[in-house]
Amino acid sequence: MIAIITGDIVNSEQYPASNWMPLLKKVLQKNGKQPEFWDIYRGDEFQLKSTPDKALELAIEIKAVIKSIKNLDVRLAIGLGDESYAGGRITEANGSAYKRSGRMFEALKEEKRTLALACGHQQMDQTLNLMIKLALNFMDDWSTVSANTVSYTLQHPEISQQEMAMEFKVQQSAISQRQTRARTHLVLELIEYYQQTIKQIVP
């Protein structure tokens, strides 16, 4: 079983690609080589292959990284399933993971949502998507500072608030306040719940 994340940049026309492309590529490149494991196409659309357990965390990291630029956001659809054809390029590959991700991506556009998933298990999809929808109530409203705080926290899971304060050149109390405003603890709890839940379907 694999996970496919299909996404695009919301409001990309407001900035030159040089503003957001390097940030996006930095996240995508951690997951493997282009174009087998990820690719960017049609200007601001992209696709990424991941392991199921990492998919939601990766999607939220991408969202946080892009939202660290004012007025930008990202739309992301996660599909879990198999890969029946690889072909060397992710955009030419096929399988249930790709189809679920593609269908969910089209549904997101219609429903004006920014993140959802499909794993092929109706009750699990309903539960996880409800939790994601509730989390989007604050994730969609992250300020650039909140988004930057979340992305840095996800990229450095072992870092302490004191070490983070030194990196950001602020007081530790400021980091604590930023993480609280961004609801970082809820993000981490959502990721953990997702990882525990999909263990039921991942062989």
Salt bridges, closest charged atoms under 4 A:
ASP8 OD2 - ARG75 NH2 2.99
ASP39 OD2 - ARG89 NH2 3.11
GLU45 OE1 - ARG42 NH2 2.91
GLU57 OE1 - LYS54 NZ 3.65
GLU61 OE2 - LYS30 NZ 2.84
ASP73 OD1 - LYS63 NZ 2.96
ASP73 OD2 - LYS67 NZ 3.84
GLU83 OE2 - LYS49 NZ 2.95
GLU106 OE2 - LYS109 NZ 3.90
GLU111 OE1 - ARG113 NH2 2.49
ASP140 OD1 - LYS63 NZ 2.72
